[in-house]
Amino acid sequence: MSSFDHEKLKVYQLSIDLVVLSDKVVEHLPKGRAYLADQLQRATSSIPLNIAEGAGEYSKLEKCRFYRMAKRSATECAAIFDVCERLRLIEKAQYEKGRDMLVHIVNILTKLAKTTE
């Protein structure tokens, strides 16, 4: 079976793993924190979606734009994780794993964006 360009990128696979982790985090958020759940789900899903769009572009400028959008979504996720951690809504292990994944994702996306400028 053939694959799409984005599926070959490690950052895409890692961002899908982040979506799975954030889904587990959202499952445990209290009902009164639906705004955080919604924002986290939107931001995490935005990362692989933008990576896929960028990988599918021919224009280097457009590739870079999508990778930068994915990076912004990743930093937004980091802030949401920080809010959840400060409000004691996330387990320490999930927080640390999410942060580690996000740092890795941001680093890769930064390099991808710079190489496609």
Secondary structure by P-SEA (a helix, b strand, c coil): cccccccccaaaaaaaaaaaaaaaaaaaccccaaaaaaaaaaaaaaaaaaaaaaaacccaaaaaaaaaaaaaaaaaaaaaaaaaaaaccccaaaaaaaaaaaaaaaaaaaaaaaaac
